[in-house]
């Protein structure tokens, strides 16, 4: 049963986890972050500062631990780390998740919940997705600059789930834009189709999305990448709404100037990227269905060489 006293744990206190976990904690919910290194130390000593387009706030003191193994009696776990850390995190979580624990995966991609569910022997794993532009600006400081600031989650093959609806209500009351989806596979693929060109072309060009779309050649690259992603979705049997292509392009056009993909931020900071989860997966699916995706193959190869 979901209640105000439920114990919530956020695995990964970066741009995504820091924002959404920060909002929930600021509203008075029982939220504990799992963070490491300088970020952990800053949160432990100074709290968590969250700068947003809707107003800044600080959570202090903040509940923060440095190891997944320190999680105790979790009711809800949000896994907000990057997809390349998911397998190792899931193995650690396997030691602390209870049969009643709800686990939400929020990584970019279309099958992260399935990856986690194969590892976790207990708990109820559901897929989720995030629409936000945010990053960890410095230890203890999160900066959200764009996006819908929305978290969506659901159960595969089901149009409703009472437990997830209760989580939606709890988050909404805490000021978080939360949606319990009636078709989570559709929503996963809709975001996936958007992020393929968004992450791919901003990373390929090393430019923000507004600069990409204002350059005729890069804009065409963005649109071609998107068309390829939508073709793969169609061949994979995913039924996206009519007008999805135009909606994605329009959304990108309206995004705040200077917005960069998280993949570009990772490249700029010399970190691993999610290119295998994103473009690597797309290319594998395209091959399975006999579809040519030359633009995304070029982007994939270019990012792999960064």
MOKAVEN-V886949 format. One record per pair of residues at least 6 apart in sequence whose ideal C-beta (glycine too) atoms are under 6 Angstrom apart, sorted by sequence separation. I is the first residue (numbers start at 1). J is the second residue. D is the distance in Angstrom with one decimal. If there is no record, write none. Layout:
i-><I	I>
j-><J	J>
d-><D	D>
This chain:
i-><25	136	137	155	172	181	212	213	10	24	50	105	171	202	205	233	266	286	35	81	105	117	135	49	116	21	134	168	202	212	263	10	47	48	105	153	201	21	47	113	133	168	47	133	205	48	113	133	282	47	132	165	131	164	131	132	279	43	131	13	44	103	201	43	86	130	201	279	13	101	102	103	104	105	106	7	8	9	10	11	97	99	129	159	68	83	104	106	68	71	94	97	128	197	200	22	40	76	77	78	79	80	83	86	90	94	97	74	94	126	150	151	152	154	22	91	149	197	275	35	86	90	126	152	196	197	36	90	154	26	32	33	34	26	196	25	34	152	193	22	193	267	193	213	209	189	209	210	104	189	236	190	208	209	232	208	208	232	194	232	235	235	127	202	129	202	232	203	231	203	9	129	199	202	17	198	16	199	203	9	228	7	7	228	7	8	9	10	11	12	228	6	12	6	11	225	224	225	11	110	199	110	108	49	50	51	52	46	204	42	43	42	204	200	39	203	38	146	146	146	16	19	15	15	15	14	19	18	19	133	135	20	29	27	27	24	23	23	2	2	108	2	109	84	83	82	83>
j-><31	142	143	161	178	187	218	219	17	31	57	112	178	209	212	240	273	293	43	89	113	125	143	58	125	31	144	178	212	222	273	21	58	59	116	164	212	33	59	125	145	180	60	146	218	62	127	147	296	62	147	180	147	180	148	149	296	62	150	33	64	123	221	64	107	151	222	300	35	123	124	125	126	127	128	30	31	32	33	34	120	122	152	182	92	107	128	130	93	96	119	122	153	222	225	48	66	102	103	104	105	106	109	112	116	120	123	101	121	153	177	178	179	181	50	119	177	225	303	64	115	119	155	181	225	226	66	120	184	57	63	64	65	59	229	59	68	187	229	59	230	306	233	253	252	233	255	257	153	238	285	240	258	259	282	259	260	285	248	286	289	291	184	260	188	261	291	263	291	264	71	191	261	264	80	261	80	263	267	74	293	73	74	295	75	76	77	78	79	80	296	75	81	76	81	295	295	296	89	188	278	192	195	141	142	143	144	140	299	139	140	140	302	299	139	303	139	255	256	259	130	134	134	135	136	136	142	142	144	259	265	151	174	174	175	174	175	176	166	167	274	170	277	272	274	274	277>
d-><4.0	5.9	4.2	4.4	5.5	4.9	4.5	5.1	4.4	4.9	5.6	4.2	3.7	5.8	6.0	5.8	5.0	4.4	5.8	5.6	4.6	4.3	5.9	4.9	5.2	5.3	3.9	4.7	5.9	5.8	5.0	3.6	5.3	4.5	5.4	5.9	5.3	5.7	5.5	5.2	5.3	4.1	2.7	3.6	5.5	4.8	3.7	4.1	5.7	4.9	4.0	4.8	5.2	4.6	4.0	5.3	5.5	5.2	4.6	4.3	5.7	5.0	5.3	4.5	6.0	5.6	4.7	4.0	4.2	4.2	5.3	4.6	5.6	5.7	4.5	5.3	4.8	5.2	4.9	4.8	5.6	4.8	5.2	4.4	3.9	4.1	4.4	5.0	6.0	4.4	5.9	5.1	3.6	4.6	5.5	5.4	4.9	5.0	4.8	5.2	5.1	5.3	5.5	5.8	4.6	5.4	3.9	5.0	6.0	5.5	4.2	5.3	4.4	3.5	4.2	5.9	5.5	3.7	4.7	5.5	5.8	4.0	5.7	5.3	5.9	4.4	5.9	6.0	3.1	5.3	4.2	4.6	5.7	5.4	4.3	4.6	5.8	5.4	4.3	5.5	5.5	5.3	5.9	5.9	5.6	5.1	5.4	4.4	5.2	4.6	5.9	5.8	4.9	5.1	5.9	5.7	5.2	5.2	4.7	5.1	4.0	5.8	5.5	5.8	5.8	4.5	5.8	4.7	5.8	4.7	5.3	4.9	4.1	4.7	3.4	5.4	4.4	4.1	5.7	5.1	4.4	5.8	5.7	5.8	4.9	4.7	4.9	5.1	4.9	4.1	5.3	3.9	3.7	5.9	5.8	4.9	4.5	5.5	5.8	5.0	5.9	5.1	5.6	4.7	4.7	4.8	4.3	5.3	5.1	3.7	5.3	3.0	5.3	4.1	4.8	5.4	4.1	5.5	4.1	4.6	5.3	5.0	3.6	4.1	5.7	4.6	5.6	3.6	5.1	4.9	5.6	5.9	5.9	3.6	5.7	5.1	5.6	5.0	3.8	5.7	5.5	5.6	4.3	5.3	4.9	5.9	4.0>
